[in-house]
Amino acid sequence: MVVIRTISARIGRTTSLGIAGNIRRLYPKWLYGIIAALTFANVCNIGADLGAIAETGRLLIPSVSSWVLLALFAIVCAGGQIFMQHRRYVIILKWLTLSLFAYFAVLCIVQVDWTQLLLGLIWPRFSLDRGFWLMVAAILGTTISPYLFFWQAAQEVEDTETEPIRKPLVQRPAQGASELPDLLHSLFSP
């Protein structure tokens, strides 16, 4: 995932076009059907993410309907993208990634059979059970979300456009020496 996000960032920084813009520019029109399918998959993935956020919100506020929370979170996310300055919105999103430490906190609080955990990491058990495969799809779907790669490339384009001295690397290759090594750092720093 890190490698693909880095490549996505480099595509955006180098060409000053997002992934969709580069596909439109470089590939034939018959590929647009595949892009439409990818768009549908991305919309479903974002919907699943918003649904998960709403269900998590219900754990904190059980008296509020999941649908109300889903609409609220969708409005907040879309409103942030539409009405906030790009730079400020990106900073907020990066700081929100600190909430991922909650996974570690849960591990510290719940009773875990560490022997079974380590054994499961070394020798995982597979099952034909529907719940097992839903979990696998959820883990892979949230880890390797195509919209994240499109977003990463688009973020680099936005960053280039907000700073007048930054130009696409195809126009100013000399900026590449200082820019490309910093891309990996910028992916994970707040």
C-alpha positions as CSV (number, residue, x, y, z in Angstrom):
1,M,0.0,0.0,0.0
2,V,2.8,2.4,0.9
3,V,4.6,1.8,-2.4
4,I,1.4,2.3,-4.5
5,R,0.6,5.5,-2.6
6,T,4.1,6.7,-3.2
7,I,3.8,6.0,-6.9
8,S,0.4,7.7,-6.9
9,A,1.9,10.8,-5.3
10,R,4.8,10.8,-7.8
11,I,2.4,10.6,-10.7
12,G,0.5,13.6,-9.4
13,R,3.6,15.6,-8.5
14,T,5.4,14.8,-11.8
15,T,2.5,15.4,-14.3
16,S,0.4,17.8,-12.3
17,L,-2.6,15.6,-13.2
18,G,-4.3,13.1,-11.1
19,I,-4.6,9.4,-12.0
20,A,-7.9,9.9,-13.8
21,G,-6.4,12.8,-15.8
22,N,-3.4,10.7,-16.8
23,I,-5.6,7.8,-17.8
24,R,-7.7,10.2,-19.9
25,R,-4.6,11.6,-21.5
26,L,-2.7,8.4,-22.2
27,Y,-5.2,5.6,-22.7
28,P,-7.9,4.9,-25.4
29,K,-11.5,5.7,-24.8
30,W,-12.6,2.1,-24.6
31,L,-10.9,2.0,-21.3
32,Y,-13.6,4.4,-19.9
33,G,-15.9,1.4,-19.2
34,I,-13.3,0.0,-16.9
35,I,-13.0,3.4,-15.3
36,A,-16.8,3.5,-14.8
37,A,-16.6,0.2,-13.0
38,L,-13.8,1.5,-10.8
39,T,-15.8,4.6,-10.1
40,F,-18.7,2.4,-9.0
41,A,-16.4,0.3,-6.8
42,N,-15.0,3.5,-5.2
43,V,-18.5,4.8,-4.5
44,C,-19.4,1.5,-2.8
45,N,-16.1,1.5,-0.9
46,I,-16.7,5.1,0.4
47,G,-20.3,4.2,1.3
48,A,-19.0,1.2,3.3
49,D,-16.5,3.4,5.0
50,L,-19.2,6.0,5.9
51,G,-21.5,3.1,7.1
52,A,-18.7,1.9,9.4
53,I,-18.2,5.4,10.7
54,A,-21.9,5.6,11.4
55,E,-22.0,2.3,13.2
56,T,-19.1,3.4,15.3
57,G,-20.9,6.6,16.1
58,R,-23.9,4.4,17.2
59,L,-21.6,2.8,19.8
60,L,-21.1,6.2,21.3
61,I,-24.6,7.6,20.8
62,P,-26.9,4.5,20.6
63,S,-30.1,6.7,20.6
64,V,-29.3,8.2,17.2
65,S,-30.2,6.2,14.0
66,S,-27.4,4.9,11.8
67,W,-28.9,6.6,8.8
68,V,-28.9,10.0,10.6
69,L,-25.2,9.5,11.6
70,L,-24.3,8.4,8.1
71,A,-25.9,11.5,6.6
72,L,-24.2,13.7,9.2
73,F,-20.8,12.2,8.6
74,A,-21.2,12.4,4.8
75,I,-22.2,16.1,5.0
76,V,-19.2,16.8,7.3
77,C,-16.8,15.0,5.0
78,A,-18.1,16.6,1.8
79,G,-18.5,20.0,3.5
80,G,-14.8,19.9,4.6
81,Q,-13.7,19.2,1.0
82,I,-15.9,21.9,-0.5
83,F,-15.7,24.7,2.0
84,M,-12.3,24.4,3.7
85,Q,-9.0,25.4,2.3
86,H,-7.2,22.3,0.9
87,R,-4.2,22.7,3.1
88,R,-6.2,23.0,6.3
89,Y,-8.4,20.0,5.4
90,V,-5.4,17.8,4.7
91,I,-3.9,18.8,8.1
92,I,-7.1,17.8,9.9
93,L,-7.3,14.5,8.1
94,K,-3.7,13.7,8.9
95,W,-4.3,14.5,12.6
96,L,-7.4,12.3,12.6
97,T,-5.2,9.3,11.7
98,L,-4.0,9.4,15.3
99,S,-7.3,7.8,16.1
100,L,-5.9,4.6,14.7
101,F,-4.0,4.2,17.9
102,A,-7.3,3.2,19.4
103,Y,-6.6,-0.3,17.9
104,F,-3.6,-0.5,20.1
105,A,-5.5,0.8,23.1
106,V,-8.1,-1.9,22.6
107,L,-5.4,-4.6,22.5
108,C,-4.1,-3.3,25.9
109,I,-7.6,-3.4,27.5
110,V,-9.1,-6.6,26.3
111,Q,-8.0,-10.1,27.4
112,V,-5.9,-11.5,24.6
113,D,-4.5,-15.0,24.5
114,W,-1.1,-14.0,23.1
115,T,-0.1,-17.6,22.4
116,Q,-3.1,-18.1,20.2
117,L,-2.5,-14.7,18.5
118,L,1.1,-15.5,17.7
119,L,0.2,-18.9,16.5
120,G,-2.5,-17.4,14.3
121,L,0.0,-15.0,12.8
122,I,2.4,-17.8,11.9
123,W,-0.2,-20.5,11.0
124,P,-3.5,-18.7,10.0
125,R,-6.7,-20.7,9.9
126,F,-8.9,-20.4,6.8
127,S,-12.5,-21.1,6.8
128,L,-15.3,-21.4,4.2
129,D,-17.6,-19.5,6.6
130,R,-19.3,-16.4,5.1
131,G,-18.2,-14.3,8.1
132,F,-14.5,-15.2,7.6
133,W,-14.6,-14.1,3.9
134,L,-16.5,-10.9,4.8
135,M,-13.7,-10.1,7.3
136,V,-11.0,-10.8,4.6
137,A,-12.8,-8.5,2.1
138,A,-13.2,-5.8,4.7
139,I,-9.5,-5.9,5.6
140,L,-8.4,-5.9,2.0
141,G,-11.0,-3.4,0.9
142,T,-10.1,-0.8,3.6
143,T,-6.4,-1.3,3.2
144,I,-6.1,-1.3,-0.6
145,S,-8.9,1.2,-1.5
146,P,-8.5,2.5,-5.0
147,Y,-10.0,5.9,-4.1
148,L,-7.0,6.5,-1.8
149,F,-4.6,6.3,-4.7
150,F,-6.7,8.7,-6.7
151,W,-6.9,11.0,-3.7
152,Q,-3.1,10.8,-3.1
153,A,-2.3,11.9,-6.7
154,A,-5.0,14.6,-6.6
155,Q,-3.5,15.9,-3.3
156,E,-0.1,16.3,-4.9
157,V,-1.7,18.2,-7.8
158,E,-3.5,20.5,-5.3
159,D,-0.3,21.1,-3.3
160,T,1.5,22.0,-6.5
161,E,-1.3,24.4,-7.5
162,T,-1.4,26.1,-4.1
163,E,2.3,27.0,-4.0
164,P,3.3,29.2,-7.0
165,I,7.0,28.1,-6.9
166,R,6.0,24.4,-7.4
167,K,5.6,23.4,-11.0
168,P,4.9,19.9,-12.4
169,L,8.2,18.0,-12.6
170,V,7.8,17.5,-16.3
171,Q,8.1,21.3,-16.6
172,R,10.7,21.8,-13.9
173,P,12.7,18.5,-13.5
174,A,15.3,20.3,-11.3
175,Q,12.6,20.4,-8.5
176,G,12.5,16.6,-8.4
177,A,15.7,16.2,-6.4
178,S,14.2,18.0,-3.4
179,E,10.6,16.9,-3.9
180,L,10.5,13.2,-4.6
181,P,12.4,12.1,-1.5
182,D,10.0,14.1,0.7
183,L,6.9,12.4,-0.8
184,L,7.1,9.3,1.4
185,H,7.6,11.5,4.5
186,S,4.6,13.7,3.5
187,L,2.3,10.6,3.2
188,F,2.6,9.9,7.0
189,S,3.4,13.2,8.7
190,P,0.7,15.4,10.2
